[in-house]
Amino acid sequence: MSNARNVLTPEALAMMDVIARTGSFAAAARELGKVPSALTYNVRQLEDALDVLLFDRRSRQAKLTAAGEELLSEGRRLLEQVDAVANRVKRVATGWETQLTVAVDGAISRVTVFEICEAFYALKPEGGDPERSGPGTRLRLRTEIMAGTWEALISGEADLAIGVGADQTAPAGVQMQMLGVMPFVFAVAPHHPLAAATHPITDAELMRYRAVAVADSAHRLAPLTVNLLPGQDVLTVPSMQAKIEALLRCMGCGFIPEQMAREHIAAGHLVAKAVQRQPLHARLGYAWRNTSVVTTSRKPQLGLALRWWLDQLESAATRKALLERHGSRLPLGSA
């Protein structure tokens, strides 16, 4: 095995690729600047180390055996990976992170988040591979709920968190900026008993009906509970989209972001009702960890991928879209 590992080099794999592409040892030797006998010797070494025949000697052409086809296929894949590693190392040296993890609260506009991702992948940074899209940083998106979004950041599982509670106290190494205010409305299906109410609904009346709540995704922090009454029957669902689906099916009542409810209310599929309790206006922010990368100047600085995302979030239009663009695919920045 060690002998096979010693001869199975990138040069040997590249040689196999040239022979297969040119169709003959003579043509491959010319392209590689070698004499045919040297190329034949190198192939023999490879075959002896692997204990297989890579080429059918009965053919006058360089015809691969089944084992040769497999080596060629896997070899091309390995060469691509070697090139990718080299490119990633170069990017890290110039300040681009290998991976950036973004935790996004479930109430944030997914359409807008993916538009930001599209713009990121459209970047052509200096020194990048012109054959590949984007700067090469691998994006990893996480959907979290309430305290789970904050937990993902402070636990080190995310580099950037969008939609955290703006009233959080940021620990050392974490910075936060205001995203905006997200108003919530109390909504029920048109055939829910509370839909007929002509007055602000009291807590005593709410207690009689099942609430639909989204489960907080936090595992270590204390999960948040918002607008649930002690002893009230609760249907717990995994996402805000699932909560809306449950409300549409008259499986309960609950508070949802006004922008997410708007199209359903306009279509008559949900009814917004006034309640006696104080209306919820969630103050949301975005936060990031001050992780650094070392550039060619040897000076630590904020990673370029994270810096780019923060630059996008400085736009008032982007922040507004993240809070408000639900259920539409209007271009970013549209009114």
C-alpha positions as semicolon CSV with decimal commas, in nm:
position;residue;x (nm);y (nm);z (nm)
1;M;0,000;0,000;0,000
2;S;0,284;0,240;0,084
3;N;0,444;0,171;-0,257
4;A;0,113;0,245;-0,430
5;R;0,082;0,568;-0,233
6;N;0,434;0,670;-0,336
7;V;0,368;0,629;-0,709
8;L;0,008;0,754;-0,709
9;T;0,117;1,116;-0,733
10;P;-0,055;1,414;-0,897
11;E;0,204;1,388;-1,176
12;A;0,113;1,023;-1,239
13;L;-0,258;1,103;-1,243
14;A;-0,200;1,393;-1,481
15;M;0,003;1,159;-1,707
16;M;-0,290;0,913;-1,719
17;D;-0,520;1,199;-1,815
18;V;-0,294;1,313;-2,102
19;I;-0,256;0,958;-2,239
20;A;-0,634;0,904;-2,234
21;R;-0,700;1,242;-2,391
22;T;-0,442;1,214;-2,672
23;G;-0,516;0,847;-2,743
24;S;-0,156;0,727;-2,772
25;F;0,167;0,707;-2,576
26;A;0,358;0,884;-2,855
27;A;0,121;1,182;-2,863
28;A;0,117;1,202;-2,483
29;A;0,497;1,191;-2,473
30;R;0,518;1,483;-2,713
31;E;0,276;1,689;-2,506
32;L;0,460;1,609;-2,182
33;G;0,803;1,663;-2,333
34;K;0,918;1,305;-2,272
35;V;1,034;1,019;-2,490
36;P;0,773;0,740;-2,534
37;S;0,995;0,484;-2,360
38;A;1,006;0,699;-2,044
39;L;0,628;0,730;-2,048
40;T;0,589;0,354;-2,093
41;Y;0,826;0,297;-1,800
42;N;0,622;0,532;-1,577
43;V;0,301;0,349;-1,664
44;R;0,468;0,014;-1,587
45;Q;0,574;0,145;-1,246
46;L;0,218;0,253;-1,176
47;E;0,078;-0,085;-1,283
48;D;0,330;-0,277;-1,075
49;A;0,258;-0,070;-0,765
50;L;-0,119;-0,114;-0,803
51;D;-0,085;-0,475;-0,927
52;V;-0,328;-0,412;-1,214
53;L;-0,317;-0,356;-1,590
54;L;-0,418;-0,001;-1,681
55;F;-0,394;-0,029;-2,060
56;D;-0,492;-0,307;-2,300
57;R;-0,165;-0,410;-2,462
58;R;-0,350;-0,587;-2,746
59;S;-0,460;-0,255;-2,889
60;R;-0,233;-0,026;-3,090
61;Q;-0,412;0,269;-2,930
62;A;-0,384;0,366;-2,563
63;K;-0,704;0,183;-2,467
64;L;-0,783;0,181;-2,096
65;T;-0,886;-0,133;-1,910
66;A;-1,175;-0,117;-1,662
67;A;-0,919;-0,058;-1,385
68;G;-0,759;0,216;-1,593
69;E;-1,096;0,384;-1,650
70;E;-1,160;0,384;-1,275
71;L;-0,816;0,528;-1,200
72;L;-0,866;0,797;-1,464
73;S;-1,208;0,893;-1,327
74;E;-1,095;0,905;-0,965
75;G;-0,766;1,066;-1,061
76;R;-0,940;1,355;-1,234
77;R;-1,157;1,406;-0,927
78;L;-0,851;1,403;-0,698
79;L;-0,668;1,652;-0,919
80;E;-0,968;1,886;-0,901
81;Q;-0,966;1,855;-0,521
82;V;-0,592;1,928;-0,507
83;D;-0,649;2,242;-0,715
84;A;-0,941;2,341;-0,492
85;V;-0,730;2,300;-0,176
86;A;-0,455;2,513;-0,328
87;N;-0,708;2,783;-0,419
88;R;-0,864;2,779;-0,071
89;V;-0,521;2,807;0,094
90;K;-0,445;3,106;-0,129
91;R;-0,779;3,267;-0,041
92;V;-0,721;3,218;0,333
93;A;-0,380;3,381;0,296
94;T;-0,545;3,681;0,129
95;G;-0,820;3,714;0,390
96;W;-1,112;3,507;0,253
97;E;-1,248;3,257;0,505
98;T;-1,271;2,891;0,411
99;Q;-1,628;2,879;0,549
100;L;-1,878;3,134;0,675
101;T;-2,178;3,019;0,879
102;V;-2,482;3,248;0,894
103;A;-2,761;3,180;1,142
104;V;-3,094;3,332;1,033
105;D;-3,404;3,361;1,249
106;G;-3,713;3,195;1,104
107;A;-3,899;3,529;1,089
108;I;-3,643;3,681;0,851
109;S;-3,717;3,697;0,477
110;R;-3,570;3,388;0,315
111;V;-3,606;3,541;-0,033
112;T;-3,380;3,829;0,069
113;V;-3,124;3,602;0,236
114;F;-3,091;3,397;-0,082
115;E;-3,059;3,711;-0,292
116;I;-2,765;3,815;-0,074
117;C;-2,617;3,467;-0,124
118;E;-2,657;3,505;-0,502
119;A;-2,473;3,838;-0,493
120;F;-2,196;3,680;-0,284
121;Y;-2,148;3,397;-0,533
122;A;-2,134;3,650;-0,817
123;L;-1,820;3,809;-0,669
124;K;-1,495;3,780;-0,865
125;P;-1,223;3,867;-0,611
126;E;-0,867;3,931;-0,720
127;G;-0,663;3,612;-0,718
128;G;-0,973;3,390;-0,737
129;D;-1,022;3,102;-0,975
130;P;-1,183;3,251;-1,291
131;E;-1,343;2,914;-1,369
132;R;-1,538;2,907;-1,041
133;S;-1,816;3,133;-0,920
134;G;-1,781;3,333;-0,601
135;P;-1,481;3,402;-0,380
136;G;-1,459;3,036;-0,279
137;T;-1,576;3,078;0,079
138;R;-1,824;2,802;0,159
139;L;-2,151;2,944;0,289
140;R;-2,347;2,752;0,551
141;L;-2,696;2,877;0,636
142;R;-2,875;2,777;0,957
143;T;-3,239;2,847;1,039
144;E;-3,286;2,916;1,409
145;I;-3,577;3,034;1,623
146;M;-3,565;3,312;1,887
147;A;-3,292;3,238;2,146
148;G;-3,149;2,969;1,919
149;T;-3,026;3,237;1,676
150;W;-2,829;3,406;1,954
151;E;-2,706;3,075;2,092
152;A;-2,566;2,970;1,753
153;L;-2,353;3,285;1,750
154;I;-2,218;3,294;2,105
155;S;-2,149;2,920;2,105
156;G;-1,922;2,963;1,803
157;E;-2,145;2,761;1,570
158;A;-2,216;3,069;1,356
159;D;-2,004;3,367;1,250
160;L;-2,300;3,597;1,178
161;A;-2,653;3,592;1,322
162;I;-2,940;3,779;1,157
163;G;-3,257;3,839;1,355
164;V;-3,131;3,825;1,714
165;G;-3,315;4,011;1,989
166;A;-3,169;4,362;1,987
167;D;-3,200;4,388;2,365
168;Q;-2,941;4,115;2,422
169;T;-2,622;4,205;2,605
170;A;-2,335;4,120;2,375
171;P;-2,045;3,936;2,543
172;A;-1,681;4,012;2,472
173;G;-1,588;3,934;2,114
174;V;-1,940;3,991;1,979
175;Q;-2,072;4,306;1,813
176;M;-2,432;4,393;1,731
177;Q;-2,620;4,641;1,514
178;M;-2,989;4,721;1,489
179;L;-3,182;4,553;1,207
180;G;-3,522;4,707;1,273
181;V;-3,860;4,656;1,437
182;M;-4,094;4,374;1,335
183;P;-4,462;4,427;1,432
184;F;-4,678;4,122;1,507
185;V;-5,055;4,079;1,466
186;F;-5,293;3,838;1,634
187;A;-5,455;3,626;1,362
188;V;-5,709;3,346;1,330
189;A;-5,883;3,166;1,046
190;P;-6,216;3,322;0,937
191;H;-6,410;3,028;1,082
192;H;-6,232;3,038;1,421
193;P;-6,466;3,137;1,709
194;L;-6,250;3,442;1,790
195;A;-6,293;3,576;1,435
196;A;-6,639;3,700;1,530
197;A;-6,513;3,911;1,822
198;T;-6,608;4,279;1,791
199;H;-6,398;4,400;2,085
200;P;-6,032;4,366;2,189
201;I;-5,992;4,004;2,299
202;T;-5,901;3,956;2,665
203;D;-5,650;3,706;2,808
204;A;-5,941;3,522;2,971
205;E;-6,096;3,467;2,629
206;L;-5,761;3,362;2,475
207;M;-5,720;3,098;2,747
208;R;-6,021;2,909;2,610
209;Y;-5,852;2,841;2,276
210;R;-5,543;2,658;2,162
211;A;-5,240;2,871;2,079
212;V;-4,995;2,787;1,802
213;A;-4,632;2,850;1,897
214;V;-4,297;2,810;1,724
215;A;-4,047;2,607;1,926
216;D;-3,737;2,797;2,033
217;S;-3,434;2,621;1,882
218;A;-3,201;2,697;2,175
219;H;-3,051;2,393;2,348
220;R;-2,837;2,548;2,621
221;L;-2,988;2,894;2,671
222;A;-3,325;2,929;2,838
223;P;-3,585;2,907;2,556
224;L;-3,806;3,211;2,508
225;T;-4,183;3,199;2,542
226;V;-4,376;3,491;2,393
227;N;-4,749;3,566;2,426
228;L;-4,841;3,227;2,577
229;L;-5,065;3,217;2,883
230;P;-5,001;2,981;3,178
231;G;-5,211;2,669;3,136
232;Q;-5,316;2,747;2,778
233;D;-5,336;2,456;2,534
234;V;-5,049;2,487;2,285
235;L;-4,968;2,333;1,948
236;T;-4,589;2,364;1,903
237;V;-4,452;2,372;1,547
238;P;-4,095;2,398;1,410
239;S;-4,115;2,716;1,199
240;M;-4,309;3,035;1,139
241;Q;-4,426;2,896;0,803
242;A;-4,566;2,591;0,986
243;K;-4,737;2,820;1,235
244;I;-4,912;3,009;0,955
245;E;-5,018;2,678;0,800
246;A;-5,170;2,571;1,133
247;L;-5,355;2,902;1,164
248;L;-5,491;2,871;0,810
249;R;-5,624;2,526;0,903
250;C;-5,795;2,672;1,213
251;M;-5,584;2,455;1,445
252;G;-5,532;2,742;1,686
253;C;-5,466;3,114;1,719
254;G;-5,150;3,318;1,757
255;F;-4,928;3,615;1,686
256;I;-4,732;3,628;1,360
257;P;-4,522;3,897;1,189
258;E;-4,752;4,148;1,022
259;Q;-4,564;4,129;0,693
260;M;-4,593;3,749;0,683
261;A;-4,966;3,770;0,759
262;R;-5,046;4,052;0,517
263;E;-5,111;3,852;0,199
264;H;-5,317;3,592;0,386
265;I;-5,528;3,865;0,548
266;A;-5,574;4,043;0,214
267;A;-5,690;3,716;0,057
268;G;-5,938;3,657;0,341
269;H;-5,763;3,340;0,458
270;L;-5,673;3,494;0,796
271;V;-5,838;3,761;1,009
272;A;-5,639;4,004;1,224
273;K;-5,804;4,075;1,560
274;A;-5,735;4,334;1,829
275;V;-5,631;4,208;2,172
276;Q;-5,621;4,380;2,508
277;R;-5,259;4,290;2,579
278;Q;-4,979;4,515;2,456
279;P;-4,910;4,456;2,084
280;L;-4,577;4,288;2,019
281;H;-4,309;4,481;1,831
282;A;-3,993;4,272;1,818
283;R;-3,669;4,472;1,808
284;L;-3,428;4,269;1,601
285;G;-3,061;4,307;1,527
286;Y;-2,770;4,130;1,363
287;A;-2,454;4,028;1,544
288;W;-2,118;3,881;1,456
289;R;-1,813;3,735;1,622
290;N;-1,489;3,928;1,586
291;T;-1,303;3,631;1,442
292;S;-0,992;3,722;1,250
293;V;-0,787;3,575;0,969
294;V;-0,419;3,632;0,901
295;T;-0,341;3,796;0,570
296;T;-0,016;3,801;0,375
297;S;0,081;4,105;0,581
298;R;0,056;3,883;0,893
299;K;-0,188;4,128;1,048
300;P;-0,515;3,979;1,181
301;Q;-0,826;4,139;1,038
302;L;-1,196;4,066;0,994
303;G;-1,245;3,797;0,728
304;L;-1,334;3,939;0,389
305;A;-1,646;3,722;0,350
306;L;-1,787;3,838;0,684
307;R;-1,687;4,196;0,602
308;W;-1,877;4,171;0,272
309;W;-2,194;4,046;0,446
310;L;-2,170;4,326;0,703
311;D;-2,136;4,579;0,421
312;Q;-2,464;4,449;0,272
313;L;-2,637;4,479;0,609
314;E;-2,534;4,843;0,636
315;S;-2,785;4,915;0,357
316;A;-3,119;5,041;0,490
317;A;-3,294;4,882;0,190
318;T;-3,143;4,541;0,268
319;R;-3,236;4,561;0,636
320;K;-3,592;4,658;0,545
321;A;-3,617;4,374;0,293
322;L;-3,496;4,120;0,550
323;L;-3,781;4,222;0,780
324;E;-4,059;4,284;0,529
325;R;-4,022;4,087;0,202
326;H;-4,230;3,779;0,276
327;G;-4,429;3,597;0,013
328;S;-4,291;3,797;-0,281
329;R;-3,995;3,782;-0,515
330;L;-3,960;4,153;-0,591
331;P;-3,606;4,268;-0,671
332;L;-3,403;4,372;-0,367
333;G;-3,454;4,742;-0,303
334;S;-3,798;4,759;-0,469
335;A;-4,068;4,956;-0,294
